[in-house]
Every structure is written in C-alpha cells, then in structure tokens.
Amino acid sequence: MPVSDLSAELVLRDLGTEVIGRQGRYHPVTSSTQDLAQAAGRAGVPEGVVFIADRQTAGRGRLGRPWQAPPGGSLLLSVLLRPAAGVYPVLSMAGALATCRAIEETSRLRASLKWPNDVLVRDKKVAGVLVEGEVAGSAADFAALGIGINVNLDPASLKGVTYPVTSLSAELGRSLSRVQVAQSLLRHLERLYLGASSGESPYGEWRARLVTLGKRVRVDTGRGTDEGIAEDVDQTGALLLRRGDGSLLTLLAGEVTLQRSRR
Ligand code: BTN
C-alpha cells in the first residue's frame, strides 16, 4: 500500500466526532506518536488531537518492548486526552475495546482480548494499546492513548516476536483501507471515552472479551513470573490470579502466556 493512502485529512474528513479527532497531524516518519502526543500534552494542547504516523523509528509497546511496524502496513496513532478524575484507569480498556469494535466493523473478523489489552484475531495478536500519562495531584494532567494495528502486513516480516502474531490482511486474504479502520476506531473511541467521562465504564464488555479468564496462565510481570488460574479482573483492569497455594494475587501489569490446563 502506498503511504499516500493515509493522511490526517482523509481520516478526519466526515469523521463526525466531537472530541476525538477534532484535529489531526500526520507524519510519514516520527520517533513515536506517543512522543508527539506527550509533547502536545505538556504544551497545553486541548484534548482530542490525533497523531498518526506511517513509520516510527522508536515505536514502543508495553513493558518497554519495541513495537514493530513495517512502513505502509500499520495503523499507528496516539490520541491526546485530558481525562476527568477516575477515567484514567479505564482508558486502556476503552482503547482495546474500540480496537475490537473497529476490527469487527471493518473486517467482519471476530476480535478478542488477552489480558490486559492484546487484541487478538484467531488467537494471534493483531493490535496493542499503550497508555502513558502525567498525573497532576489526584487527576491525570494528560494521557497519550496509543494504538497500533497490523492492518496490511505480512506477519512473517515481524522479527523476534515471542507470541503468535497476525494482521487483518493475512486473516482476510485481502488488504483493507487504513483510513476506514482509523475512522471506525476513532468513532468507537469517542463513544467509549465520552461514556467513561459520564460514569459509564467499558469494564463489562472488556471483561466479556477476555479469553484469559478461567485459564491456567503464567504472568511475566517484568520483575518475575507468577502462575495460577486467571480467576477474574477487577474494575481497574487488574488481574486476579489464584495461585496453587490458594492465595489470590492482584496484578496490575504483565505479559500473560496461556498454559495447557492440568486436570
Ligand atoms: C503493546 O501491545 O505492547 C502496545 C503497543 C502500542 C503500539 C502503538 S503504535 C502507536 C503508538 N506509538 C507507539 O510508540 N506505541 C503506540
């Protein structure tokens, strides 16, 4: 796909949202759209601005991992938000859910989630969500909500990933318009964000989409690993892990590997 298939103008045209995407900036190449959104956050730019790139030289994922995206094939965007008190903890749920809904709307593929926010199609990761923010007092001053979706790329071009990956085009056997996926994503994000801002949590649908619950899992927290049954998630998105000794561990972040269940 040529880079010219994506631009802020195309994405924002007829978007019809009030907050998310009220302005957009497109960069053929940048370090990370997260850097752009954070710089805008510190500079006092109003919320809702969307930063889109075709290529990132330092794209990043959760737990300090790099995010790979060969040029021309991914949707890479970050939205600057200024969430009301209490909304910051559900932003990544809202981002993951908006991504699932956009994938389903534009491709008809069924999307699910692996805790906390890996978006899966046919059990392979197709998209990820990263929230970074700065807190002022008890509320978030701003948040950069970043989403990367493998739209039209060959999963074999992603090197060194330790989990199964895919793209929408690989699952569909044809390419999709990145502009349409972006528009669908931003519209769903707006609904979920405005809903969360008026007290409607995305928790219920997010929880229902998690393939992780009830499974035996290993969780790498970056500081060690824990194993057990993924018993539930709480309203803040934390995973409740029941360990072999019966204790219940509350995990805020980590990389989950599903284990074969023992009988
Ligand atoms: C993950 O699953 O680890 C989260 C990946 C988030 C990647 C997106 S791509 C757009 C934005 N810019 C970044 O550098 N990261 C996020």
Boltz pocket constraint, residues with backbone or C-beta under 6 A from the ligand:
constraints:
  - pocket:
      binder: B
      contacts: [[A, 31], [A, 32], [A, 33], [A, 34], [A, 56], [A, 58], [A, 59], [A, 60], [A, 61], [A, 62], [A, 63], [A, 65], [A, 67], [A, 75], [A, 76], [A, 77], [A, 78], [A, 117], [A, 118], [A, 127], [A, 128], [A, 129], [A, 130], [A, 146], [A, 147], [A, 148], [A, 149]]
      max_distance: 6.0
